[in-house]
């Protein structure tokens, strides 16, 4: 059965990776060392790259399944309950006995900038999926983040064995020869991850360096700056949407979810990037990570108002 907002052409995206409970503090400014400050507001929301992307997929008219490890504690129950309310299929999530769910303390300032401290038990990072082939059996595409590489690698391999598209959210710095870059069909980096992984500050040069190791499509997001991507060996750029940002938390995850869904629905790379940029931009205008993920109608309205993007050489 499709979620209430699913389109007739809905595709199922399996989102694999990290699941977190986010504790968010809104502050006037970030604290200095040894300083205590008062938060203006506080809220708790489910988070983590894979979980945020799954919520985005559903809100954008797709179906989402989630696979990832989390604890058998109250925080894990809270996260799963929130995801169930978003119509995310969590049957692929694995509860680890005696293990705490990953949690983040997040500080947001009035400009939408953030500071994040995360605790993730080593047992979560060491977890392996129980049955990767079963997890991908009903998926039209897989979106995996690289926070838990030992968990997502078998899932990505099982997906490729079925001929599925695999989009990798490269958010954690790694080695330029990372096996996940070879397995994935598409790799979308954050600028921080790309620079740290390749040792290059120039993003185009960083993508070129990774391109020497993989045949995957490569792109990099850079906050409010253009998305850079490679097509046919040429560097391209896609402008993002100018918005008044109040919270950038989860914007990259929304981008990845939207991008994967659009590709699974048959859109071109250029159209998928533009759709994802619009979704991420709208998310930045709202508080609360995945809680601020937009609905498909909102994204389509923004795309209709905005002038057509030009995909030019940088």
N, C-alpha and C positions, 0 to 999 in steps of 0.2 A: 504493500500500500504506500502511495506517495504521501509525504508530509503535506499539510494543508496548503502551503504556498508553492508546492512543486509544479513545474510547468509540464505540459503534455510530453515534451521531449526531454524530461528530466533524466539526468545521468547520475549514476552512483559513484561517488568518489570515496575511496578508502583513504582516510587520513591517519598516518602512522607516526608515532613519536611521543614527545613529552606532553604530560598532563600535569597541570599545576593549579593550586589554589592561590589566587592573588589577594593580598590584603593591601588595599590602596589608601594612601593618605594624601589629601590635598593640602598643600602648604603654600604660604606666601613666598617662601624662599627655602632653599636647601639649608639644613643645619651645618654649622661649622663644627670642627672637632670638639668634643666634650661639651657641646651645647645642647640644651633641651629646648624644643619649640613646641608650640601648640598647633595641631592640625585643624584646618577649617572644616573638614569633613572626612569621613572614613566609610569605606564600603568593602565588601568581599565579593569576588567574582571568580568564576572558573577561568583558568588561563592555560598557558603553554601553547607552543606553536601549532601542534596538531589539533588540540581541542578548539582553539580559536578559529582555525581554518575550517573545521567541521561545521561550526555554527554559521560561519560566513556562507558556506556552500548551501546549507539549507535555506537560509534567508534569501539567497539569490536564486532560489527556485530549483535547486538540485536535491539529491538525496545524499546523505553523508553517513558513513560508518567510521568508527574510531577504534584504533588499535594502539594500545600503549600500556605500560605498567604503572600501577599506582598502589598505595598502601591499603591495608584493610582497616583503616582508622575512620574516625568521624569525618575528617576532612575529605577522605575519598568518597564517603557516602554523599557528602554535600555536593561535591563536584559531579558525581554521576546523576544525582537528582536534578541538578541544574541543566545538565546536558540532555537528559530525558525530556525536560520541558521544552527544549529547543528542537525536539524530534530527531536527535542524533542517535543512531544505533550504536550502543556501547557494548554489544555482545562480544566484541573482540578485545575489550579491556581486560587486563589480568591483574587481579588483586594479590599482592604478595603478603603472606602472613608475617606478622610481627614487624612490618615495615611502615614507616610514616610516609604519607603522600608528600610529594614535593610542594613546597610553599615559598612564595615570594613576598617580601615587603617592598612596596613601591611608593616612592614619593613623587608627586606631580606638582610642578610649579605653575603659576598663572600663564606662562607662555607655552604650556604643553610639553615642556621638557621633563625628563624623568631621571630618577636614580633607582636602581633595583638591586636588592640583595636576595639571593635565592639559596634555599637549602634543599639539596637533593641527595638522598641516601644512596650510597654506592651500590646497594642491592638493586635499586631501580635501574641504574645504568648498566648493570651486569645481566639484567633479565633477557631471556630469549623468548620469541613467540612460540606458542605451543604447536600450532598447525598453520604455517604460512599459506599453504595451498588452499585451505578452507577459507582463510581470511580474504583472499583475492578472488574467490570463486564467483562472487556476485558483483564484483566491481567493474566499472567501465574504465577507470583510471585510478592510479595511486599517487597520492601526495605524501611524501615523507620528509620529515626534518632530520637533521643530522645530530641532534642532541643526544640521542641514544643509538649510535650506529650499530651496535651489536643486536639490537632489537629490530631495527628497520631493514638491515641488509638482507636477511632471509626473505622478508616480505617483498622487497624490491626484486629479488631474484625470481621469486615465484611469479610475480606479476609479469616480468619480462618473458618468462617461460610460456606464459599464456598469450604473449603478444600484446600486452597492455602498455599504454603510455605510463611512464614513471617520472613525475616531477619531483626534483629534490630541492627543498628549502635549505640552502647552505647558509646557516646562521652561526654555526660554531667554527672558529678557525681550525684548520686541519692541515694536512699535507697536500701539496699540489698533485700528488699521485694517488690521492684517496680513491679507493676502489669504488665508492659510491658514485663518483663522477663518471666512471666507465659504465656502471650499471644503468644509471638514469638515462632517459631519453631527453630530458630537459633539466637544466640546473639554473636556479635563480639565486644569486648571491645577494646578501646585504653588502654594502660598500665596506663596512668594517671587516667582515669575514673575508672578502676578496683581497683586501690589502694585506691583512695578516697572513693569509694563506700563501699568497704569491710573493710577498715582500716588495710589492710595487705600490706606490702611491697613485700612479696614473691608472684609472679604472680600465681604460681601453687596453692598455698594455697588460694589465692583470688578466683580462678576458682572453687576450691573445696567448698568454702563457698557458692558461688552462686548456685552451683549444688545441694545444700541441699534445695533450694527453688524452683527449676524449673526442668522440664524434657527436656528443650531445649538443643540443641547442643551449646557448649560454646567454645569460642576461644578468644585470646587476641593478638593484634599486639603490637610490641615494637620497633618501628623505625627500625634501621639497624640490630636489633637482631632477633633471631628465633621467628616464630609464635608458640605460645603454644595453644594446644587444647585438649579437652577431647573426647575420643571415647570408649564407653563401660566401662566407669568408670576409664579408664587408661589415664594418661597424655601422650601426644605426643608432638613432636616439629617438625617444618618444617623450614628448612633454607631459608633465603631470598637471594636475588641476590645482589652481591657486585657491586655497581655502584659509579661513581663520582657524588655526589649529588650537584646540583646547586640551587634547590628549592624544599623543601619538602611540600609546600602548596598544599593541595588537594590529597596527596598521599594516605592517609587513605580512602578518599572518592572513589578514583579509585579502591582501594582494595575491598571495599564493593560492588561496582557495578560489578566488574569482578567476584567476588565470587558468588554473587547472580545469575548472568547470567549463569555461568558455572554449578551451581547446577540445574538451571531451564532447562538446556540443557541435563541433565542426567549424568553429570560427578560425580565421587566419591568425597567424602569430601577431600581426600588427593590431588586429581588432581585439584579440585577447588581452594584449598588453594595455590597450586603451581602456577596455572594460575594467580590468584590474586596477588601473590607476584611478579611475573614477570611484570605484568602490572603496579603495584605501583612502582617498581624499575625503570622502564623506565620513568615513569612520573617524578621521582626525578631528572632526567638528563636534564629537560627542565623547562623553566620559565613559570609562569602564571597559576597556579592552573589547572582548567579544560582545559585551552588552551593547556597544555602540555600532556593531556591524549593521550596514544598511540593508534594506529590502531591495529586490530587483527593480521594482518600479521606480524607486528613488534614483538608482544608478542610471536607468534608461532615461529618466527625465533630465539628469545632469548631462548625459551624452547628447541629448537632443538640443539642449541650450548651448552647449559649447561648440565652437567652430571645429571643423574637421582637423585632426592632427596631421602634421606633415612629418614623415619619417625620413630624416635627412642624415647625411654623413656628418659626424661631429667635427 
